């Protein structure tokens, strides 16, 4: 007892020393949940080459194509480049920060697909089951010419081959959303072609039905919290809202850029969380999610997906169908997969995969090189963001920084 009391006297002192030894988390720096920062040389990369990335981004800012950007490059589980340049808000002269939040739009889709695959891992659903098993109104879907020749499956929805077409906007609830989608005429026979669709919104509702949780609650408890993605959310709180980067578009005369509103951001909190495109996130949070995929479904000792599920998701599931927004790609389960690198993907290895967003955000992983590329910008009405030269230049400079062991 005396020894216990004697040791207890030292506890406050020890706690003070421990607290003093922890470095403060300064604004704009990655949170403690981020992947570790590392010297590029430790993973066979050239720091001087990586330093060219912000320089190139500054040129796009000078050309009035973006207000600012956050760029991140990781290799072998370590961040070797994380930089913020330009402004998050031009009018209020707010600089871009490394922890600025971005509306990632369709980069939400791989996260929704992950939720579906987790339930398949648990034996609670199968991708080849008819959607109507969970949402009876899908028994009545039809083309203009009549009923389809076969039922729509979850696999069809998650690969954009279902024939479901139209807006990806959600209603007040996901239940209302999918009922409205089921009333739309199909655009084509299920499985016959690829067309970007609101299919992941339907998948989000299936997640609710199968799990017994709301879609956003499932994501938060089963994916975001275990991966320490504290800044990934459908409804940013007051503190996070201060860090959201504004979306910009070209002015009428194309001489500059101006802020613009969009339903994806304006409707946040007013409609059901959007499984196709509603998340806000940071570069560091997205890197953690992509590292989990690179690791075969686990990160930091926490398994999110089975290795088999990750392999399914990141392998082409659409046969020889023409897919995606740039040439040479196939489609996995919620992911675009590079089959034949070319154009904006020419620097990536075959089998690289990722997803872009409507506002220019891009995240890609290259499993052969064990690399992750995250580009965070906010712009619209500049054309095909998947094919943007900003994305191409960023990825090219990152790959050129590889050493002889590339």
VEXDREN-2710 file (C-alpha; in Angstrom, 1 decimal):
% VEXDREN-2710
k/r/px/py/pz
1/UNK/0.0/0.0/0.0
2/UNK/2.8/2.4/0.9
3/UNK/4.6/1.7/-2.4
4/UNK/1.3/2.3/-4.3
5/UNK/0.8/5.7/-2.5
6/UNK/4.4/6.7/-3.1
7/UNK/4.1/6.0/-6.9
8/UNK/0.7/7.7/-7.0
9/UNK/2.4/10.9/-5.9
10/UNK/4.5/10.9/-9.1
11/UNK/1.5/10.4/-11.4
12/UNK/0.7/14.1/-11.8
13/UNK/4.3/14.9/-12.6
14/UNK/4.6/12.1/-15.1
15/UNK/1.4/13.2/-16.8
16/UNK/2.7/16.8/-17.1
17/UNK/5.9/15.5/-18.6
18/UNK/4.0/13.3/-21.1
19/UNK/1.8/16.2/-22.2
20/UNK/4.8/18.5/-22.5
21/UNK/6.5/16.0/-24.8
22/UNK/3.6/15.8/-27.3
23/UNK/4.1/18.4/-30.1
24/UNK/1.2/20.8/-30.6
25/UNK/-1.1/20.3/-33.6
26/UNK/-0.8/23.5/-35.6
27/UNK/-3.4/24.8/-38.1
28/UNK/-2.9/23.4/-41.5
29/UNK/-0.9/20.5/-40.4
30/UNK/-2.2/16.9/-40.7
31/UNK/-4.0/15.5/-37.7
32/UNK/-2.6/12.8/-35.5
33/UNK/-4.8/10.3/-37.4
34/UNK/-2.9/11.0/-40.6
35/UNK/-0.4/8.6/-42.3
36/UNK/3.1/9.3/-41.0
37/UNK/5.1/12.0/-42.7
38/UNK/8.5/10.7/-44.0
39/UNK/11.6/11.9/-45.8
40/UNK/11.1/11.1/-49.5
41/UNK/14.5/9.5/-49.6
42/UNK/13.3/6.8/-47.1
43/UNK/10.9/5.5/-49.8
44/UNK/13.2/6.1/-52.7
45/UNK/11.8/9.4/-53.9
46/UNK/13.4/12.8/-54.7
47/UNK/12.4/15.7/-52.5
48/UNK/13.6/18.2/-55.1
49/UNK/11.3/16.7/-57.7
50/UNK/8.3/16.7/-55.4
51/UNK/9.0/20.4/-54.7
52/UNK/8.1/21.1/-58.3
53/UNK/4.5/20.1/-57.7
54/UNK/3.4/23.3/-55.8
55/UNK/5.4/25.4/-58.3
56/UNK/3.3/23.9/-61.1
57/UNK/0.1/24.4/-59.2
58/UNK/1.0/28.0/-58.7
59/UNK/1.1/28.4/-62.5
60/UNK/-2.6/27.2/-62.7
61/UNK/-3.5/29.7/-60.0
62/UNK/-1.8/32.5/-62.0
63/UNK/-3.7/31.4/-65.1
64/UNK/-7.0/31.8/-63.1
65/UNK/-7.9/28.2/-63.4
66/UNK/-8.1/27.5/-59.7
67/UNK/-8.0/29.5/-56.5
68/UNK/-5.7/27.1/-54.7
69/UNK/-5.0/23.4/-54.1
70/UNK/-3.9/20.8/-51.6
71/UNK/-1.7/18.0/-53.1
72/UNK/-0.6/14.8/-51.4
73/UNK/1.7/12.0/-52.4
74/UNK/2.2/8.9/-50.3
75/UNK/4.4/5.9/-50.9
76/UNK/4.7/2.6/-48.9
77/UNK/2.3/3.9/-46.3
78/UNK/4.1/7.3/-45.7
79/UNK/3.2/10.8/-46.8
80/UNK/6.2/12.2/-48.7
81/UNK/4.5/15.4/-50.0
82/UNK/1.6/17.4/-48.5
83/UNK/1.4/21.0/-49.6
84/UNK/-1.3/23.8/-49.7
85/UNK/-1.0/26.7/-52.1
86/UNK/-3.3/29.6/-53.1
87/UNK/-6.6/30.5/-51.4
88/UNK/-9.6/28.6/-50.1
89/UNK/-11.6/31.8/-50.3
90/UNK/-10.5/34.7/-52.4
91/UNK/-13.0/37.3/-51.3
92/UNK/-12.1/36.8/-47.6
93/UNK/-8.4/36.3/-48.3
94/UNK/-8.3/32.9/-46.6
95/UNK/-5.2/30.9/-47.5
96/UNK/-5.6/27.3/-48.5
97/UNK/-4.5/25.0/-45.6
98/UNK/-3.3/21.4/-45.5
99/UNK/-6.4/20.5/-43.6
100/UNK/-8.8/22.5/-45.7
101/UNK/-12.1/20.6/-46.4
102/UNK/-13.3/20.0/-49.9
103/UNK/-16.6/18.8/-51.4
104/UNK/-15.3/15.5/-52.9
105/UNK/-18.5/14.8/-54.8
106/UNK/-18.3/11.4/-56.6
107/UNK/-15.2/10.4/-54.7
108/UNK/-17.9/9.4/-52.2
109/UNK/-18.8/6.4/-54.4
110/UNK/-15.8/4.1/-53.5
111/UNK/-16.6/4.7/-49.8
112/UNK/-20.3/3.7/-50.4
113/UNK/-19.1/0.7/-52.4
114/UNK/-16.9/-0.3/-49.4
115/UNK/-20.0/-0.3/-47.2
116/UNK/-21.8/-2.7/-49.5
117/UNK/-18.7/-5.0/-49.7
118/UNK/-18.5/-5.0/-45.9
119/UNK/-22.0/-6.4/-45.8
120/UNK/-21.1/-9.0/-48.4
121/UNK/-18.1/-10.0/-46.3
122/UNK/-20.5/-10.6/-43.4
123/UNK/-22.7/-12.8/-45.6
124/UNK/-25.6/-10.3/-45.3
125/UNK/-26.0/-9.7/-49.0
126/UNK/-24.7/-10.8/-52.4
127/UNK/-23.9/-8.5/-55.3
128/UNK/-25.7/-10.8/-57.7
129/UNK/-29.0/-10.6/-55.9
130/UNK/-31.9/-8.7/-57.5
131/UNK/-32.2/-5.2/-56.0
132/UNK/-35.9/-5.9/-55.7
133/UNK/-35.1/-8.3/-52.9
134/UNK/-34.5/-5.3/-50.7
135/UNK/-36.5/-2.6/-52.6
136/UNK/-39.7/-4.2/-53.9
137/UNK/-40.5/-1.2/-56.2
138/UNK/-37.6/-2.3/-58.4
139/UNK/-39.7/-5.2/-59.5
140/UNK/-41.7/-2.7/-61.6
141/UNK/-38.8/-0.9/-63.4
142/UNK/-39.1/-0.8/-67.2
143/UNK/-37.7/0.6/-70.4
144/UNK/-39.9/2.7/-72.6
145/UNK/-40.5/-0.5/-74.6
146/UNK/-41.5/-2.7/-71.6
147/UNK/-39.9/-4.7/-68.8
148/UNK/-36.2/-5.5/-69.0
149/UNK/-35.1/-9.0/-70.0
150/UNK/-33.6/-9.6/-66.5
151/UNK/-33.7/-8.1/-63.0
152/UNK/-31.3/-5.3/-61.9
153/UNK/-28.7/-6.6/-59.5
154/UNK/-26.6/-4.9/-56.9
155/UNK/-23.5/-5.5/-59.1
156/UNK/-25.3/-3.6/-61.9
157/UNK/-25.9/-0.6/-59.6
158/UNK/-22.4/-0.5/-58.3
159/UNK/-20.7/-0.8/-61.8
160/UNK/-23.1/1.8/-63.5
161/UNK/-24.5/-0.9/-65.8
162/UNK/-28.0/-1.1/-64.4
163/UNK/-29.8/1.1/-66.9
164/UNK/-30.8/3.5/-64.1
165/UNK/-30.3/7.0/-65.3
166/UNK/-31.0/10.6/-64.3
167/UNK/-30.1/13.0/-61.4
168/UNK/-28.0/11.9/-58.5
169/UNK/-29.7/14.3/-56.1
170/UNK/-31.3/12.8/-53.0
171/UNK/-34.7/13.5/-51.6
172/UNK/-35.5/14.1/-47.9
173/UNK/-34.7/10.4/-47.2
174/UNK/-32.9/7.7/-49.0
175/UNK/-36.2/5.7/-49.0
176/UNK/-37.9/8.5/-50.9
177/UNK/-34.9/8.8/-53.2
178/UNK/-34.9/5.2/-54.3
179/UNK/-38.7/5.1/-54.8
180/UNK/-38.4/8.1/-57.2
181/UNK/-35.5/6.4/-59.0
182/UNK/-37.5/3.2/-59.4
183/UNK/-40.2/5.2/-61.2
184/UNK/-37.8/6.4/-63.9
185/UNK/-37.7/4.6/-67.3
186/UNK/-34.5/2.6/-67.7
187/UNK/-32.1/3.9/-70.2
188/UNK/-31.0/0.5/-71.5
189/UNK/-31.1/-3.2/-70.7
190/UNK/-29.2/-4.1/-67.5
191/UNK/-25.7/-5.1/-68.1
192/UNK/-25.7/-4.1/-71.8
193/UNK/-23.7/-0.8/-71.4
194/UNK/-22.0/1.6/-69.0
195/UNK/-23.5/4.9/-68.1
196/UNK/-22.7/7.0/-65.0
197/UNK/-25.8/6.8/-62.8
198/UNK/-27.4/7.3/-59.4
199/UNK/-27.0/3.6/-58.7
200/UNK/-24.8/4.2/-55.6
201/UNK/-27.7/6.1/-54.1
202/UNK/-29.7/2.9/-54.3
203/UNK/-26.8/1.0/-52.8
204/UNK/-26.8/3.4/-49.9
205/UNK/-30.5/2.6/-49.2
206/UNK/-29.7/-1.1/-49.4
207/UNK/-27.0/-0.5/-46.7
208/UNK/-29.7/1.0/-44.5
209/UNK/-32.1/-1.9/-45.0
210/UNK/-29.5/-4.7/-44.5
211/UNK/-27.6/-3.1/-41.6
212/UNK/-30.5/-1.6/-39.7
213/UNK/-28.6/1.7/-39.4
214/UNK/-28.9/4.9/-41.3
215/UNK/-26.5/5.1/-44.2
216/UNK/-24.4/8.0/-42.7
217/UNK/-24.3/6.3/-39.3
218/UNK/-23.0/3.1/-40.8
219/UNK/-20.3/4.9/-42.7
220/UNK/-19.3/6.9/-39.6
221/UNK/-19.2/3.9/-37.2
222/UNK/-17.9/1.2/-39.6
223/UNK/-15.5/3.1/-41.9
224/UNK/-14.8/6.7/-41.0
225/UNK/-14.2/6.3/-37.2
226/UNK/-12.1/3.1/-37.5
227/UNK/-9.9/4.8/-40.1
228/UNK/-9.6/8.0/-38.0
229/UNK/-11.2/10.0/-40.8
230/UNK/-12.4/12.7/-38.4
231/UNK/-12.8/15.4/-41.1
232/UNK/-14.9/13.3/-43.5
233/UNK/-18.5/14.1/-43.1
234/UNK/-21.8/14.8/-44.8
235/UNK/-22.5/17.7/-42.5
236/UNK/-19.5/19.8/-41.4
237/UNK/-19.8/21.3/-38.0
238/UNK/-19.2/25.0/-37.3
239/UNK/-15.4/24.5/-36.9
240/UNK/-15.1/22.5/-40.1
241/UNK/-17.2/24.9/-42.1
242/UNK/-14.5/27.6/-41.5
243/UNK/-12.1/25.3/-43.4
244/UNK/-14.2/24.6/-46.4
245/UNK/-12.7/25.7/-49.7
246/UNK/-15.0/27.7/-52.0
247/UNK/-16.0/26.4/-55.4
248/UNK/-15.1/28.6/-58.4
249/UNK/-16.1/28.8/-62.1
250/UNK/-14.8/30.9/-65.0
251/UNK/-16.1/34.4/-65.3
252/UNK/-18.3/35.2/-68.3
253/UNK/-15.4/36.7/-70.2
254/UNK/-13.0/33.9/-69.1
255/UNK/-10.6/36.4/-67.6
256/UNK/-10.9/35.1/-64.1
257/UNK/-12.8/33.0/-61.7
258/UNK/-15.8/33.7/-59.5
259/UNK/-17.5/31.8/-56.6
260/UNK/-20.5/29.6/-57.5
261/UNK/-23.1/27.6/-55.6
262/UNK/-24.0/24.0/-56.2
263/UNK/-26.8/21.8/-55.0
264/UNK/-24.4/19.2/-53.6
265/UNK/-23.0/21.7/-51.1
266/UNK/-26.0/23.9/-50.7
267/UNK/-28.3/21.0/-49.9
268/UNK/-25.9/19.5/-47.3
269/UNK/-28.0/18.8/-44.2
270/UNK/-31.3/19.6/-45.9
271/UNK/-31.6/16.4/-47.9
272/UNK/-30.6/12.8/-47.2
273/UNK/-26.8/12.2/-47.1
274/UNK/-25.8/11.5/-50.7
275/UNK/-24.1/8.1/-51.2
276/UNK/-23.1/9.1/-54.8
277/UNK/-21.5/12.4/-54.0
278/UNK/-22.2/14.1/-50.6
279/UNK/-19.0/13.9/-48.5
280/UNK/-16.6/16.6/-47.5
281/UNK/-13.1/15.5/-46.7
282/UNK/-9.4/16.4/-46.5
283/UNK/-6.4/15.2/-48.4
284/UNK/-5.0/13.4/-45.3
285/UNK/-8.3/11.6/-44.6
286/UNK/-8.6/10.4/-48.2
287/UNK/-5.1/9.1/-48.1
288/UNK/-6.0/7.0/-45.1
289/UNK/-8.9/5.4/-47.0
290/UNK/-6.8/4.7/-50.0
291/UNK/-4.0/3.3/-47.9
292/UNK/-6.5/0.9/-46.4
293/UNK/-7.3/-0.3/-49.9
294/UNK/-3.6/-0.6/-50.8
295/UNK/-3.1/-2.7/-47.7
296/UNK/-5.7/-5.2/-48.8
297/UNK/-8.5/-3.9/-46.6
298/UNK/-6.8/-3.0/-43.3
299/UNK/-5.0/0.0/-41.7
300/UNK/-3.4/0.4/-38.3
301/UNK/-4.4/-3.1/-37.2
302/UNK/-8.1/-2.5/-38.1
303/UNK/-9.6/-4.6/-40.8
304/UNK/-12.3/-3.0/-42.8
305/UNK/-12.6/-5.3/-45.8
306/UNK/-11.4/-8.8/-46.7
307/UNK/-8.5/-9.1/-49.2
308/UNK/-10.9/-10.8/-51.5
309/UNK/-13.4/-7.9/-51.4
310/UNK/-10.6/-5.4/-52.1
311/UNK/-9.5/-7.5/-55.1
312/UNK/-13.1/-7.6/-56.4
313/UNK/-13.5/-3.8/-56.0
314/UNK/-10.3/-2.9/-57.8
315/UNK/-10.5/-5.4/-60.6
316/UNK/-12.4/-4.8/-63.9
317/UNK/-16.0/-6.0/-63.5
318/UNK/-17.4/-4.7/-66.8
319/UNK/-15.8/-6.9/-69.4
320/UNK/-15.1/-5.2/-72.6
321/UNK/-17.7/-2.4/-72.1
322/UNK/-16.4/1.2/-72.8
323/UNK/-16.4/2.9/-69.4
324/UNK/-15.3/6.0/-67.6
325/UNK/-14.4/9.6/-68.7
326/UNK/-11.0/9.0/-70.2
327/UNK/-9.9/6.2/-72.6
328/UNK/-8.2/2.9/-71.5
329/UNK/-10.3/2.3/-68.4
330/UNK/-12.6/-0.4/-67.1
331/UNK/-14.8/-0.3/-64.0
332/UNK/-14.5/-2.1/-60.8
333/UNK/-16.9/-2.1/-57.8
334/UNK/-17.2/1.7/-57.2
335/UNK/-13.7/2.3/-58.7
336/UNK/-12.4/3.3/-62.1
337/UNK/-9.6/0.9/-63.1
338/UNK/-6.8/1.7/-65.5
339/UNK/-6.4/-1.0/-68.1
340/UNK/-4.2/0.6/-70.7
341/UNK/-2.5/3.7/-69.4
342/UNK/-2.7/6.6/-71.8
343/UNK/-3.3/10.4/-71.9
344/UNK/-3.9/11.6/-68.4
345/UNK/-3.2/8.1/-67.0
346/UNK/-0.1/7.4/-69.0
347/UNK/2.2/7.7/-66.0
348/UNK/0.2/5.2/-64.0
349/UNK/0.7/1.4/-63.9
350/UNK/-2.0/-0.9/-65.3
351/UNK/-4.3/-1.8/-62.5
352/UNK/-4.1/1.6/-60.9
353/UNK/-7.5/2.8/-59.7
354/UNK/-9.3/5.7/-58.2
355/UNK/-12.1/8.2/-58.7
356/UNK/-12.6/11.9/-59.4
357/UNK/-15.2/14.4/-58.3
358/UNK/-17.4/16.9/-60.0
359/UNK/-15.4/19.8/-58.6
360/UNK/-12.0/18.6/-59.8
361/UNK/-10.8/16.5/-56.9
362/UNK/-8.9/13.4/-57.9
363/UNK/-7.6/10.4/-55.9
364/UNK/-5.7/7.5/-57.4
365/UNK/-3.6/4.6/-56.2
366/UNK/-0.9/2.8/-58.0
367/UNK/-0.5/-0.7/-56.4
368/UNK/2.7/-1.6/-58.4
369/UNK/4.5/1.5/-57.1
370/UNK/2.7/1.5/-53.7
371/UNK/1.7/5.1/-54.3
372/UNK/-1.2/7.4/-53.6
373/UNK/-2.0/10.6/-55.4
374/UNK/-4.5/13.1/-54.0
375/UNK/-5.4/16.3/-55.7
376/UNK/-7.9/18.6/-53.9
377/UNK/-9.3/21.6/-55.9
378/UNK/-12.7/23.2/-56.1
379/UNK/-13.9/24.3/-59.5
380/UNK/-16.7/23.7/-62.0
381/UNK/-17.5/24.4/-65.6
382/UNK/-13.9/23.9/-66.7
383/UNK/-14.7/20.7/-68.7
384/UNK/-13.9/17.1/-68.0
385/UNK/-12.1/17.1/-64.6
386/UNK/-10.9/13.5/-65.0
387/UNK/-9.0/14.6/-68.1
388/UNK/-7.7/17.9/-66.7
389/UNK/-4.1/18.9/-67.3
390/UNK/-3.8/19.8/-63.5
391/UNK/-4.4/16.2/-62.7
392/UNK/-2.0/15.0/-65.4
393/UNK/0.8/17.4/-64.4
394/UNK/0.5/16.6/-60.7
395/UNK/0.6/12.8/-61.3
396/UNK/3.5/13.1/-63.8
397/UNK/5.7/15.2/-61.4
398/UNK/5.0/12.7/-58.6
399/UNK/6.0/9.7/-60.7
400/UNK/9.1/11.6/-62.0
401/UNK/10.2/11.9/-58.3
402/UNK/10.6/8.1/-58.1
403/UNK/14.2/6.9/-57.7
404/UNK/15.9/4.1/-59.5
405/UNK/13.8/1.5/-57.7
406/UNK/10.5/2.7/-59.3
END
